Amino acid sequence: MAYADFILQMDTKLRGDIAEQAAILHALKRGWGVLKPVGDRLPYDLVFDVEGTLIKIQVKYAWFDEPSGNYVVDNRRTKTNRRIMVRDVYHLSDFDFALVYVENIDLFYVFPVDIFISYGSEIHIVEAEKRQRKPRSAEYRNAWELIINTSTLGGC
């Protein structure tokens, strides 16, 4: 099976695991410490230790929506058990940054929590070069400096 076909068959849990591992790799390459909470009951997935400041990170995987030509990420929290899935909104205190992973180009969008939760239920990310206007999300493309700047200010 080709990898492109495999991607289409991945469930959301596997996509999330791939995005988390990519986030860990990107953080380690920047010399940051990485802490991973036990279980998945917390509203954040990772904690980065950036120069002694602990920063809570929520990681999301963006999928490609062929009809629109955009990448899409759901910016709501999903709680599941064996029978039901409940979606809920995130709150400002839940995490400091959301990292949205675009796998096929190994790229992250780095959204501060207030920006991330200000969108509706989905964020559409445009990766097209030939657009007259840059989308609202463009300023967060690979914006790792936002995390660095937060650490120098002593955290969120």
C-alpha positions as CSV (number, residue, x, y, z in Angstrom):
1,M,0.0,0.0,0.0
2,A,1.3,3.4,-0.9
3,Y,1.8,5.9,1.9
4,A,-0.8,8.3,0.4
5,D,-3.4,5.5,0.5
6,F,-2.3,4.7,4.1
7,I,-2.8,8.3,5.1
8,L,-6.4,8.2,3.9
9,Q,-7.1,5.1,6.1
10,M,-5.5,6.5,9.3
11,D,-7.8,7.1,12.2
12,T,-7.7,10.4,14.1
13,K,-5.8,8.8,17.0
14,L,-3.0,7.7,14.8
15,R,-2.9,11.1,13.0
16,G,-2.7,12.7,16.4
17,D,0.2,10.4,17.5
18,I,2.1,11.3,14.3
19,A,1.6,15.0,14.9
20,E,2.7,14.7,18.5
21,Q,5.9,12.8,17.6
22,A,6.7,15.5,14.9
23,A,6.2,18.2,17.5
24,I,8.5,16.4,19.9
25,L,11.2,16.2,17.2
26,H,10.9,19.8,16.3
27,A,11.2,20.8,20.0
28,L,14.2,18.6,20.6
29,K,15.9,20.1,17.5
30,R,15.5,23.5,19.1
31,G,17.1,22.3,22.3
32,W,13.9,22.4,24.3
33,G,13.0,19.9,26.9
34,V,9.8,17.9,26.3
35,L,7.4,16.5,29.0
36,K,4.5,14.2,28.1
37,P,1.6,13.9,30.5
38,V,0.4,10.4,31.4
39,G,-3.0,9.6,29.8
40,D,-5.0,11.8,27.6
41,R,-7.4,13.5,30.1
42,L,-5.6,16.9,30.2
43,P,-6.4,19.7,27.7
44,Y,-2.8,19.7,26.5
45,D,-0.6,17.1,24.9
46,L,2.9,18.2,25.7
47,V,4.9,20.6,27.8
48,F,7.9,22.3,26.4
49,D,10.7,23.5,28.7
50,V,12.1,26.5,27.0
51,E,14.9,28.1,28.9
52,G,13.3,27.1,32.2
53,T,9.8,28.2,31.3
54,L,7.2,25.5,31.0
55,I,4.8,25.9,28.1
56,K,1.6,23.8,27.6
57,I,1.1,22.6,24.1
58,Q,-1.9,21.2,22.3
59,V,-1.1,19.4,19.1
60,K,-3.5,19.0,16.2
61,Y,-3.1,17.2,12.8
62,A,-4.4,19.1,9.8
63,W,-6.1,17.0,7.0
64,F,-6.3,18.0,3.4
65,D,-9.8,18.9,2.1
66,E,-9.7,18.2,-1.6
67,P,-12.8,20.2,-2.6
68,S,-11.5,23.5,-1.0
69,G,-7.8,22.8,-1.6
70,N,-7.2,23.8,2.1
71,Y,-5.9,22.0,5.1
72,V,-8.4,21.8,7.9
73,V,-8.1,21.3,11.6
74,D,-10.9,21.0,14.2
75,N,-10.1,23.5,17.0
76,R,-12.5,21.8,19.5
77,R,-11.6,19.4,22.3
78,T,-12.9,15.8,21.7
79,K,-13.6,13.6,24.6
80,T,-14.4,9.9,23.9
81,N,-15.2,6.7,25.7
82,R,-16.3,3.5,24.1
83,R,-19.8,4.7,23.2
84,I,-19.8,8.4,22.8
85,M,-17.8,11.3,21.4
86,V,-18.3,14.7,22.9
87,R,-16.9,17.9,21.4
88,D,-16.3,20.9,23.6
89,V,-14.5,24.3,23.2
90,Y,-11.1,25.0,24.6
91,H,-10.5,27.7,27.2
92,L,-7.7,30.2,27.6
93,S,-6.3,28.4,30.6
94,D,-6.2,25.0,28.8
95,F,-2.9,25.5,27.1
96,D,-0.5,28.2,25.9
97,F,0.0,27.2,22.2
98,A,-1.6,25.0,19.6
99,L,0.7,23.4,17.1
100,V,-1.1,22.4,13.9
101,Y,0.8,19.9,11.9
102,V,0.7,19.7,8.1
103,E,2.4,16.4,7.6
104,N,3.1,16.2,3.9
105,I,5.3,19.3,4.1
106,D,6.4,18.6,7.7
107,L,5.3,22.1,8.8
108,F,3.7,23.5,11.9
109,Y,1.4,26.4,12.4
110,V,2.1,27.9,15.9
111,F,-1.1,29.5,17.3
112,P,-1.2,31.2,20.6
113,V,-4.3,29.9,22.5
114,D,-6.3,33.1,22.2
115,I,-5.9,33.1,18.4
116,F,-6.6,29.3,18.2
117,I,-9.9,29.4,20.1
118,S,-11.0,32.6,18.3
119,Y,-11.8,30.7,15.1
120,G,-15.1,28.8,14.7
121,S,-15.1,25.1,15.0
122,E,-12.5,24.7,12.2
123,I,-9.4,26.5,11.0
124,H,-8.8,26.4,7.2
125,I,-5.1,26.7,6.3
126,V,-4.2,27.7,2.8
127,E,-0.8,26.6,1.5
128,A,-1.2,28.0,-2.0
129,E,1.5,30.3,-3.2
130,K,-0.5,32.3,-5.7
131,R,-3.0,34.2,-3.6
132,Q,-3.7,37.9,-3.8
133,R,-4.3,38.1,0.0
134,K,-2.5,36.1,2.7
135,P,-4.9,34.2,4.9
136,R,-5.3,35.1,8.5
137,S,-3.3,31.9,9.5
138,A,-0.3,32.8,7.4
139,E,1.5,34.8,10.2
140,Y,1.5,31.6,12.4
141,R,3.3,29.5,9.7
142,N,6.4,28.1,11.4
143,A,6.1,30.9,14.0
144,W,8.3,29.1,16.6
145,E,9.6,32.5,17.7
146,L,6.3,33.1,19.5
147,I,7.1,30.3,21.9
148,I,10.7,31.6,22.4
149,N,9.4,35.1,23.0
150,T,6.9,33.8,25.6
151,S,9.7,32.0,27.4
152,T,11.7,35.2,27.7
153,L,8.7,36.9,29.2
154,G,8.3,34.2,31.8
155,G,5.5,32.1,30.3
156,C,1.9,32.7,29.4
